[in-house]
């Protein structure tokens, strides 16, 4: 092989490596649901373009975390143990499996294995609805472990805990927005401690010790004190803020100590003030986009303000096809909102909130998984394990695929990494790619 050919091959290899991306946590490498990953399939099925599929010990709504040749998933097993599994990305074989906790239970459509794992390429962190929080290296060695419920009381949330840890700038952020006092009907929560605090926690990912804990106040009533959302970061004039939504408000907090910097209200329905919030905030294009409960309007607040921004901070609102469960997506400088109940995708111009296009997903399934943007496409996954692929330019449906028949419901968002799609159905993890 001559020198020119060798250089050409090396350039191709480096180009592929630069293009291939990881999916380190629930909303991907940019924490907005998007990735620069390329060469992903338009069409696939439970048998077409399947590179491998791996059986799962139980159902989980957690999205896989992917880093190079390592895939991390969580799952309960038949004995109600709560597991972290590490799979080989190329083959789907289990590299190692660790029991992080025990005591899985089901409430409504949720179980204790809903939080998604997060990784930085050296360590993987995992949390369960039991409060078990732990860190492992890539060989499966446990680095530290703690239990937030033993420290703070069981999470006072009707349908069990559903947020995920968020890793940003070498800090791990966890929010717990819950009902106080604990309702008598919450039998799964009663532990002799009637009082609860809602809080945002900042943890040192190396040691598992608290850096700070901020008690997050709200005047919300009943179930509306609860949330299933995940914190998101915002960079404002060189300073980091952590944005959380729930308890009828969206708030921004100083990443140094958790101090609340601003607050926006008006998220709940005027007829009933006791509905929970599920979607996480989307921080993008100078906006903080939040979704109220039970088909209340989507509100886009201007980022970077201070104090009470309920009235002064609103950039635009949208009420025709809002989202009750799915988190909005920012991709190719557009905002996408999926109405999972009416199966409608809407594309917005971020600055004005102008609707650029609106398309039906063409299927009568409920969608609770959030959309993923990659390779010029939008990937959606229904509660009944049907994947929909749309063209991000105009919403044209490119394909539909039923991935699993007869399984339990699934809310796991599709991850795109290393030239593949990772789809977590109730019984199976699929790795999809062009053959």
C-alpha positions as CSV (number, residue, x, y, z in Angstrom):
1,X,0.0,0.0,0.0
2,X,1.5,3.3,-1.0
3,X,1.6,6.4,1.2
4,X,-1.2,8.2,-0.6
5,X,-3.6,5.3,-0.2
6,X,-2.7,4.9,3.5
7,X,-3.3,8.6,4.1
8,X,-6.7,8.4,2.3
9,X,-7.8,5.4,4.4
10,X,-6.7,7.2,7.6
11,X,-8.6,10.3,6.6
12,X,-11.7,8.2,6.0
13,X,-11.3,6.5,9.4
14,X,-10.9,9.8,11.2
15,X,-13.9,11.3,9.3
16,X,-16.1,8.4,10.4
17,X,-14.9,8.7,14.0
18,X,-15.6,12.4,14.0
19,X,-19.0,11.8,12.6
20,X,-20.1,9.0,14.9
21,X,-21.6,10.2,18.1
22,X,-22.5,8.8,21.5
23,X,-25.9,9.1,23.3
24,X,-24.7,9.7,26.9
25,X,-28.0,10.4,28.6
26,X,-31.8,10.6,28.1
27,X,-32.0,13.6,25.8
28,X,-28.8,12.8,23.9
29,X,-25.4,14.6,23.5
30,X,-26.9,18.1,23.3
31,X,-29.6,17.6,25.9
32,X,-32.3,18.6,23.4
33,X,-33.2,15.3,21.8
34,X,-31.0,15.7,18.7
35,X,-27.7,14.3,17.4
36,X,-25.5,14.9,14.4
37,X,-25.5,11.1,13.8
38,X,-25.7,10.2,10.1
39,X,-26.4,7.2,7.8
40,X,-29.4,6.0,9.8
41,X,-32.1,3.9,8.1
42,X,-35.4,5.4,6.8
43,X,-37.0,2.0,7.0
44,X,-36.7,-1.0,9.4
45,X,-38.8,-3.5,11.2
46,X,-38.5,-6.2,13.9
47,X,-36.6,-8.2,11.2
48,X,-35.4,-5.7,8.6
49,X,-32.1,-3.8,9.2
50,X,-31.8,-5.4,12.7
51,X,-28.1,-5.7,13.5
52,X,-29.0,-7.6,16.7
53,X,-31.6,-7.8,19.3
54,X,-31.2,-8.7,23.0
55,X,-33.9,-10.0,25.3
56,X,-34.5,-7.9,28.4
57,X,-35.1,-9.3,31.9
58,X,-38.2,-7.0,32.3
59,X,-40.0,-3.9,31.1
60,X,-38.4,-0.5,31.5
61,X,-39.2,3.0,30.1
62,X,-35.5,4.1,30.4
63,X,-33.7,5.1,27.2
64,X,-30.3,3.3,26.6
65,X,-27.1,5.2,27.1
66,X,-24.5,4.5,24.4
67,X,-20.7,5.3,24.5
68,X,-18.5,3.8,21.8
69,X,-18.9,0.0,22.1
70,X,-20.8,0.1,25.4
71,X,-24.6,0.1,25.7
72,X,-26.2,0.6,29.2
73,X,-29.8,-0.3,30.0
74,X,-31.8,-0.7,33.1
75,X,-34.4,-3.4,33.9
76,X,-36.2,-5.2,36.7
77,X,-36.1,-8.9,36.7
78,X,-38.7,-11.5,37.7
79,X,-37.6,-11.4,41.3
80,X,-38.2,-7.6,41.3
81,X,-34.5,-6.9,41.5
82,X,-33.4,-3.6,39.8
83,X,-30.5,-4.2,37.3
84,X,-28.0,-2.3,35.3
85,X,-26.8,-4.2,32.2
86,X,-23.8,-3.4,30.0
87,X,-24.1,-4.8,26.5
88,X,-21.6,-4.9,23.7
89,X,-22.7,-2.4,21.0
90,X,-21.4,-4.6,18.1
91,X,-23.0,-7.9,19.2
92,X,-25.7,-7.2,21.8
93,X,-24.1,-9.7,24.2
94,X,-24.2,-8.8,27.9
95,X,-20.7,-7.8,29.1
96,X,-21.8,-7.6,32.7
97,X,-24.9,-7.2,34.9
98,X,-25.2,-5.6,38.3
99,X,-28.0,-5.6,40.9
100,X,-28.4,-1.9,42.0
101,X,-31.4,-2.3,44.2
102,X,-34.5,-4.4,44.8
103,X,-38.3,-3.8,45.2
104,X,-39.6,-3.1,41.8
105,X,-43.3,-2.4,41.7
106,X,-45.8,-1.2,39.1
107,X,-48.2,1.7,39.4
108,X,-50.3,2.6,36.4
109,X,-48.0,2.5,33.4
110,X,-44.8,3.0,35.4
111,X,-42.4,0.9,37.3
112,X,-39.2,1.6,39.3
113,X,-36.9,1.3,36.3
114,X,-38.0,4.5,34.4
115,X,-34.9,6.7,35.0
116,X,-32.4,6.5,32.2
117,X,-28.7,5.8,32.9
118,X,-26.0,8.5,32.1
119,X,-22.4,8.1,31.2
120,X,-19.3,10.2,30.4
121,X,-17.3,7.4,28.7
122,X,-15.5,6.3,31.9
123,X,-18.3,6.0,34.5
124,X,-22.0,5.1,34.3
125,X,-24.5,6.4,36.8
126,X,-27.9,4.9,37.4
127,X,-30.9,5.6,39.5
128,X,-34.2,3.8,40.2
129,X,-37.5,4.8,41.7
130,X,-36.5,3.1,44.9
131,X,-34.0,6.0,45.4
132,X,-31.0,3.7,44.7
133,X,-28.3,5.8,43.1
134,X,-25.0,4.3,42.1
135,X,-21.9,4.7,39.9
136,X,-19.9,2.0,38.1
137,X,-16.8,2.0,36.0
138,X,-16.9,0.4,32.5
139,X,-15.7,-2.9,33.9
140,X,-18.7,-3.1,36.2
141,X,-16.9,-2.2,39.4
142,X,-19.2,-0.2,41.8
143,X,-17.6,3.1,42.7
144,X,-20.2,4.3,45.2
145,X,-23.9,3.9,46.1
146,X,-26.5,5.6,48.2
147,X,-30.3,5.6,48.6
148,X,-32.1,8.9,48.4
149,X,-35.3,7.5,49.8
150,X,-33.6,6.3,53.0
151,X,-32.2,9.8,53.3
152,X,-35.2,11.8,52.5
153,X,-38.3,9.4,52.7
154,X,-39.9,7.5,49.9
155,X,-40.8,9.6,46.9
156,X,-44.3,10.9,47.3
157,X,-45.4,10.6,43.7
158,X,-48.6,8.9,42.7
159,X,-47.3,7.0,39.6
160,X,-43.7,6.4,40.9
161,X,-40.6,8.4,40.2
162,X,-39.9,9.1,36.5
163,X,-37.1,11.6,36.1
164,X,-33.5,10.9,35.1
165,X,-30.2,12.1,36.5
166,X,-28.6,14.8,34.3
167,X,-24.8,15.1,33.9
168,X,-23.4,18.5,33.0
169,X,-20.0,20.0,33.5
170,X,-18.8,17.2,35.8
171,X,-21.8,17.5,38.1
172,X,-24.8,15.2,38.5
173,X,-28.2,16.9,39.0
174,X,-31.3,15.1,40.3
175,X,-34.7,16.7,41.0
176,X,-37.4,15.3,43.2
177,X,-40.7,17.2,43.0
178,X,-43.3,15.5,45.2
179,X,-46.4,15.9,47.2
180,X,-46.4,17.1,50.8
181,X,-47.8,15.9,53.1
182,X,-48.0,12.3,51.9
183,X,-51.6,11.4,51.0
184,X,-53.1,8.6,53.0
185,X,-53.9,6.8,49.7
186,X,-50.2,6.6,48.7
187,X,-49.7,3.2,50.3
188,X,-46.4,2.7,48.4
189,X,-45.0,5.8,50.0
190,X,-46.0,5.5,53.7
191,X,-42.9,5.0,55.7
192,X,-43.6,6.8,59.0
193,X,-42.4,10.1,57.6
194,X,-45.5,12.2,56.7
195,X,-43.5,15.3,55.6
196,X,-41.6,15.7,52.4
197,X,-39.5,18.3,50.7
198,X,-39.3,19.0,47.0
199,X,-35.7,19.6,46.0
200,X,-33.0,19.9,43.4
201,X,-29.8,18.0,44.3
202,X,-26.3,18.5,42.9
203,X,-24.0,15.5,43.5
204,X,-20.3,15.1,43.0
205,X,-20.2,12.3,40.4
206,X,-16.9,11.0,41.6
207,X,-17.9,10.5,45.2
208,X,-21.7,10.5,45.3
209,X,-21.6,13.2,48.0
210,X,-23.9,16.2,47.9
211,X,-22.4,19.5,46.6
212,X,-25.6,21.3,47.5
213,X,-29.3,20.7,48.0
214,X,-31.9,23.3,47.2
215,X,-35.4,23.0,48.6
216,X,-37.7,24.1,45.9
217,X,-40.8,26.0,47.1
218,X,-44.3,25.9,45.4
219,X,-47.8,26.9,46.3
220,X,-49.2,24.1,44.1
221,X,-51.9,21.8,45.4
222,X,-52.3,18.1,45.6
223,X,-50.9,16.0,42.7
224,X,-49.7,19.2,40.9
225,X,-46.8,19.3,43.4
226,X,-45.4,16.2,41.6
227,X,-43.5,16.0,38.4
228,X,-41.9,13.4,36.2
229,X,-39.5,15.7,34.5
230,X,-35.6,15.9,34.3
231,X,-33.5,19.0,34.9
232,X,-31.9,20.7,31.9
233,X,-28.9,23.2,31.7
234,X,-28.9,26.7,30.3
235,X,-25.8,28.8,29.5
236,X,-26.4,32.5,30.1
237,X,-23.6,35.0,29.6
238,X,-21.0,32.5,30.6
239,X,-22.9,31.3,33.6
240,X,-24.7,27.9,34.0
241,X,-28.3,27.7,35.2
242,X,-30.2,24.5,35.9
243,X,-33.9,24.6,34.7
244,X,-36.6,22.4,36.3
245,X,-40.3,22.3,35.8
246,X,-43.1,21.0,38.0
247,X,-45.2,22.2,40.9
248,X,-47.0,24.6,38.5
249,X,-43.8,26.5,37.8
250,X,-40.6,26.5,35.7
251,X,-37.6,27.8,37.6
252,X,-34.0,28.6,36.9
253,X,-31.3,27.9,39.5
254,X,-27.6,29.0,39.8
255,X,-25.5,25.9,39.2
256,X,-23.0,27.0,41.9
257,X,-25.4,26.6,44.8
258,X,-29.0,26.0,43.6
259,X,-30.2,29.6,44.3
260,X,-33.4,30.3,42.4
261,X,-32.9,33.0,39.9
262,X,-36.2,33.2,38.1
263,X,-39.6,31.6,38.1
264,X,-42.5,31.4,35.5
265,X,-46.0,30.3,36.4
266,X,-49.3,29.8,34.7
267,X,-48.7,26.2,33.7
268,X,-51.7,24.5,35.2
269,X,-55.4,24.4,34.0
270,X,-57.6,27.2,35.4
271,X,-60.4,24.7,36.1
272,X,-58.4,22.3,38.2
273,X,-55.1,23.1,40.0
274,X,-54.1,19.6,40.8
275,X,-52.5,18.1,37.7
276,X,-48.9,16.8,37.5
277,X,-46.3,17.8,34.8
278,X,-44.6,15.1,32.8
279,X,-42.4,16.7,30.0
280,X,-39.0,18.1,30.8
281,X,-38.1,21.7,29.7
282,X,-36.5,22.3,26.4
283,X,-33.7,24.9,26.6
284,X,-32.8,26.1,23.0
285,X,-32.5,29.2,20.8
286,X,-32.7,31.6,23.7
287,X,-35.9,30.0,25.0
288,X,-37.2,27.8,27.8
289,X,-40.1,25.8,26.3
290,X,-42.4,24.1,28.9
291,X,-45.5,22.1,28.6
292,X,-48.4,22.4,31.0
293,X,-50.4,19.3,32.1
294,X,-53.4,17.7,30.5
295,X,-53.2,19.6,27.2
296,X,-52.6,23.0,28.6
297,X,-50.7,25.4,26.2
298,X,-47.0,25.1,25.6
299,X,-45.3,28.3,26.8
300,X,-42.0,29.5,25.5
301,X,-40.3,31.8,27.9
302,X,-37.3,34.0,27.0
303,X,-34.2,32.7,28.7
304,X,-31.8,34.8,30.7
305,X,-34.4,36.9,32.7
306,X,-34.6,37.3,36.5
307,X,-37.3,37.3,39.1
308,X,-41.0,36.6,38.2
309,X,-41.2,36.1,34.5
310,X,-44.8,34.7,34.4
311,X,-46.1,37.7,32.4
312,X,-43.0,39.5,31.2
313,X,-41.0,36.5,30.0
314,X,-43.4,34.9,27.6
315,X,-42.2,34.9,24.0
316,X,-45.0,32.8,22.6
317,X,-47.6,30.2,23.4
318,X,-49.2,27.3,21.5
319,X,-52.4,25.5,22.3
320,X,-53.7,23.6,19.3
321,X,-51.7,20.4,19.6
322,X,-49.8,20.6,22.9
323,X,-48.0,17.7,24.6
324,X,-49.0,16.1,27.9
325,X,-46.2,13.6,28.1
326,X,-43.5,14.0,25.4
327,X,-40.7,16.5,25.8
328,X,-40.2,18.9,22.9
329,X,-37.3,18.5,20.5
330,X,-34.8,21.0,19.1
331,X,-33.3,19.9,15.8
332,X,-31.9,21.7,12.7
333,X,-32.8,25.1,14.3
334,X,-36.4,24.1,14.6
335,X,-38.6,23.2,17.6
336,X,-40.8,20.1,17.3
337,X,-43.7,19.2,19.5
338,X,-45.4,15.9,19.4
339,X,-49.0,15.7,20.6
340,X,-48.9,12.0,21.7
341,X,-52.6,11.8,22.4
342,X,-53.7,13.1,19.0
343,X,-50.6,11.8,17.1
344,X,-49.7,15.2,15.6
345,X,-46.2,16.6,15.0
346,X,-45.8,20.3,14.8
347,X,-42.7,22.2,13.6
348,X,-42.0,25.7,14.9
349,X,-39.8,28.6,14.0
350,X,-38.2,29.2,17.5
351,X,-38.1,33.0,17.6
352,X,-41.7,33.7,16.7
353,X,-43.5,30.4,17.4
354,X,-44.8,30.4,13.9
355,X,-46.0,26.9,12.7
356,X,-43.9,25.8,9.8
357,X,-45.7,22.5,9.2
358,X,-47.9,20.1,10.9
359,X,-48.4,16.4,10.1
360,X,-50.2,13.5,11.5
361,X,-48.2,10.4,12.4
362,X,-50.9,8.3,10.7
363,X,-51.4,5.9,13.5
364,X,-53.9,5.7,16.4
365,X,-51.4,4.9,19.1
366,X,-50.6,6.9,22.2
367,X,-47.0,8.3,22.2
368,X,-45.3,8.9,25.5
369,X,-41.7,8.5,24.4
370,X,-40.1,11.8,23.3
371,X,-39.1,12.4,19.6
372,X,-35.5,12.1,18.5
373,X,-33.9,14.2,15.7
374,X,-31.1,12.6,13.6
375,X,-29.9,12.3,10.0
376,X,-32.6,14.6,8.7
377,X,-35.4,12.5,10.3
378,X,-37.6,12.4,13.3
379,X,-37.9,9.1,15.1
380,X,-40.9,8.4,17.3
381,X,-41.9,5.4,19.3
382,X,-45.5,4.6,20.4
383,X,-46.7,3.1,23.7
384,X,-47.5,-0.1,21.7
385,X,-43.9,-0.3,20.3
386,X,-44.6,1.1,16.8
387,X,-41.8,3.2,15.4
388,X,-42.6,6.1,13.1
389,X,-39.9,7.8,10.9
390,X,-40.7,11.3,9.6
391,X,-38.8,13.6,7.3
392,X,-37.7,16.6,9.4
393,X,-38.2,19.0,6.5
394,X,-41.9,18.5,6.0
395,X,-43.1,15.8,8.3
396,X,-43.7,13.3,5.6
397,X,-44.0,9.8,7.2
398,X,-41.2,7.7,5.7
399,X,-42.0,4.4,7.4
400,X,-43.9,2.6,10.2
401,X,-42.7,-0.5,12.0
402,X,-44.2,-2.6,14.7
403,X,-41.3,-3.7,16.8
404,X,-42.9,-5.9,19.4
405,X,-46.2,-7.7,19.6
406,X,-48.0,-8.4,22.9
407,X,-45.5,-6.7,25.1
408,X,-46.1,-4.3,28.0
409,X,-46.4,-0.6,27.2
410,X,-43.1,1.2,26.5
411,X,-42.2,4.9,26.8
412,X,-38.5,4.7,26.1
413,X,-37.1,7.4,23.7
414,X,-35.1,6.1,20.7
415,X,-31.4,6.7,21.0
416,X,-29.2,7.3,17.9
417,X,-25.5,6.6,18.3
418,X,-22.5,5.1,16.4
419,X,-24.5,4.8,13.2
420,X,-27.3,2.9,14.8
421,X,-30.7,3.3,16.4
422,X,-31.3,1.7,19.9
423,X,-34.9,0.9,20.5
424,X,-36.0,-0.3,23.9
425,X,-39.3,-2.2,23.7
426,X,-40.7,-3.9,26.7
427,X,-39.1,-7.3,26.1
428,X,-36.3,-6.5,23.7
429,X,-33.5,-4.0,23.0
430,X,-33.1,-3.6,19.2
431,X,-30.0,-2.3,17.5
432,X,-31.0,-1.0,14.1
433,X,-28.6,0.0,11.3
434,X,-28.0,-0.2,7.6
435,X,-26.6,-3.6,6.6
